[in-house]
Amino acid sequence: MKIELEPRIEPILPPYLPPRWLRHGHINTIYSYLRPRRLQPPAPEAHWLAAEEGVELLLECNWQAAPAPALLLLHGLEGDSRVGYMQSLAAKALARGWHAVRMNVRGCGASDARCRTLYNSGLSQDLLRAAEWTAARPGVAGLFLAGYSMGGNTVLKLLGERGAEGIRGLLAAGVVSACLDLAPSADALHRPANRVYEWRFLRRLRRKARARAARHPQLYRMPRLESIRSIRDFDDRVTAPHMGYAGAADYYDRASAARVLERIAAPALIIHAEDDPFIVLTEESRRRIAANPALTLLAPRHGGHCGFMQPANGAEDAYWAENRLLQFFAAHVIQPQQ
């Protein structure tokens, strides 16, 4: 059996048409987070992947019996493989007959105890290791990458870094609410209207940093964490000095996928809501996306952050963005030829 690449016709992706009460970024964001998700994959097989000394990545895997493409999923800031969109998207991939692999960013979820370092949005090499491991598995016939928020930035950053060299087996990628412009997004998160989100992130980040320093006192000299009042401040005083950056500004510049968008060669779908409360897509990034034929941008007026809720109907459930990712990926499945 020979697998060959064929010219692709990009799918026509339906527009996002929310009901009137969801045409507000905060409402869509919060409703999506609070609404219970019924779809869940079966109990996964856990695989621990060594990333570097003292760092193991947890991949939660569901495999099909027959050869199929694999969907590798990456979550957002302070998420893990068990958050709602990771589980429902994996379940939908399995229903299509694909393999599903949910990656925990280093130090997130159950991997926390096996990672001595902190994490940040620029760890594209961790994703590359997971992608190469997944693509090399028996029965994997092609690879899709999907990322949400912070994970979306990491996916696009990796694609840009790999450029024309590509990633083994990669067919297409898709991201939702990707924070590919880190500096303006961090500043937007500090606006008064977004403080509820920022404080939620900060509480978890401070707790995780405190626990990491307690386990590895020889590696960490933490500032007084209670004095940190913004994500930018946390990145300047905690993330940057412990992850090899000169400061928050240096971290945001080097870790942002925006700086490598023009180098992306693999087909990639970018879903971004214009009313996202705190993710900023700059005009320069929009120009770079528009100039790259490999990139498809869906930027509806509404959707919030990782929201995009819609009324369920006979054809689709309530999760518009998930369904667009799957539709985009399905258009890039390579059919075997005898």
C-alpha positions, 0 to 999 in steps of 0.5 A: 500500500502506497500513500501519496500526497495529492493536491488539496481543496480547502474546505468551506468552513461555516461561519460562526453564528451565535445567538444574541445572548452569546455575542459578548466575549466575556459571556461566551468565555465563561459559559464555555468554561462552566458548561459541562461537557458530556463527551469524554474519551475512554480511559487513556494509556499513559506514556511518559516521554523524557524531554530533558534531565528531570523533565518527563512529559505525560501523554494520554493516548487512545489508539485505534486498532487499525492504521489512522491519523493521530491528533496530538492536542495541547492545552492552554495556560494552567490547563492539562489533558483533562480540561473540557476541550481536550477531552471532547476534541479527543473523543470526537477524533476517536469517533472519526476513527483517528488516534488521539494523544493529549499532551500535558505541558511540562509540570501540568496535570499529573506530570507536575511531580516529574518536572523540576522546571517551570513551563512557558509558552515557548517550549516548542521543543517539548511539542516536537518530541511528542509529535515525533514520538506520536508519528513514529508509533505503529499504525499512525498514518499521518499527524494533526496538531491542535492547540488552545490559547498558550498551546496554540502559540506553541503549535504555531511557533513550532511550525514556524521554526521547522519551516519547509523542513516540516515535522514527520508525518504532519498533515495539518494543524489548527489553533483556537484563541492562540496567544501568538502575540504574547506581550500585547496579550499579557498587557490586555490581561491586566486591563480592569475588565480582565482582572478576574481572569488574571487573578485566577491564573496568578493564584495557580501560577504562584501556588505551582511556583511555590511548590516547585521551589519547595521540592527543588530549593537548590534550583529556585530563589523565588521572589515574594510571590504575594507581591506579584500583581500581574502576569507580566510581573510574574513572567519578569520575576519568575518565568524569565529568570528561571527559564533562560530569558533576560526578562518578560520583554525578552521572553515575550519576543522570543516565545511568540509565534508571531515572529515566525508566521511567515515561515510556516509551510504546513496547512494551519487553521487559526481561529480567533474571536475579535471579542476575545477579552485578552488575546490580541492579534496585532495588525502586523500578525494579521498581515503576516497571516494573510501573506502566507498561503499555508495559513487560514484565519477565521476571525468572527466578531464573536466567540470570546476566549476558547468559547465559540458556543453555538446552539446544538442542532442535528448536525453539530453539537455546541462547540463550533471551534472544535468542529471547524478544527476537525473539518479542516483536518479531515480535508487533509487526510491522505487516502491510501492508494492501492 
